[in-house]
Amino acid sequence: MEYIYAALLLHKAGKKVDEDALKQVLTAAGVKADDARIKALVSAIKDVDIEEAISTPVATAPAVAPAAAPAPAGGEASAPAAEKKQEKKPEEDEGKKEEEAAAGLAALFG
């Protein structure tokens, strides 16, 4: 986490987020800087718009729906259940896209 904090601090101060600057910030904070982690972080965020990443809300996992009651033998409840599943698919796909986008940033928190 301290590597991410150092990068955010540099960004907030208007400084370039590069390996030397990150190492200086970490050293000043009393953290033994790992060159491999610094290189990985700089490489991972080189194409990331940090302001956009900060302002974008994190996708939350949808609540799990309770199990449906068994359908009557006539099959009357199966049509509404199918409609509900179709309605939820676009929302789930959108949530998955947001989760995939956030997954790249999650790798930074090593």
N, C-alpha and C positions, 0 to 999 in steps of 0.2 A: 504494500500500500504506500509505503514511503516514497517509492519511485514515482507513482502516479501523483502524489501530493507535490513532489518536487517539480514535476512537469507542469502541473496546474499553477504552482506558484510562479514559475518562470513565465508562463503564458499571461497570467494576471499582471505581472510586472512589465509586460511588453517586451520581454527578452526572447531571443531565439531559443527554442527547445532543442539543444544539441547535446552530444555526449559530454563535452567539457563542462558546459553549464550545469547539466544534471549532476555530474560528479562533484562539482564545487558545492552545490546546494546540499547534497547528501552528506558530504564531508563536514560542512559547516553545522549540520544538524547532529553530528556525532554518529552517523551511520557509516559502516564500512561498505563502501560502494563496490558492487560486483559489476565488472566491465561487461560481462556477457548479458546481464539483465538490462544494463543501460543501453547497449546496442540493440537488443531486442525491442525495448520500449521505443526508442527513437525510430527504428524501422517500422514498427507497428503503427505509430501515430503520424508518420510523415505525410500521409494523404488524408488525414482526418481533420475536419474543421472543428476545432475544440469548442468554439462558441456554440455551434449547432449541436454538438454532442452533449453539452451541458444543458442546453435549453430543451432538448428533446426528452419528453417524459419516458420513463422506463415502462416497458410493457409488463403488465402483471398477468399472472396465470388466471384463467377464468375459473370461477367456482365450479365445483363438480356438481352436476345435477343429481338429485336423488333418484334412485331406481324407480322406474315406472311400475305401476300396479299391473298385474297380469291382465291381458286383454280378454274380453268376453269371447265366447266361442263364435259369435257372429262376425267377428273381425271388425266391428265398428270403430274401435279405438285405433286400429292400425293406420288409417288414413291421416288423422291429425298428428300422430306420432311421426309419420313420414314427412309431413309438412314442417314440423318443428326441426327435424334433422336437416332438411334442405335450407331452412332459414338460418341455421347456425353455421353452416359450412363457410359462407363468405366471411363471417366474423372470425372464425377459427383460422382461415387462411391468412387474413390480415394480421391476426395476432402472431401467427407463425413467422410471417415476414418480419415483423417488428422484433421478435425474439432472435431471429437469425442475424439481423442487423446488430443487435446488442451483443450477440455471442462473440463477435470479433473484438469488441471492447472488453468483454469479460476475460479474454485471454491475457489482458494486460495486468490483471490483478494477481497473477502467479502466486 
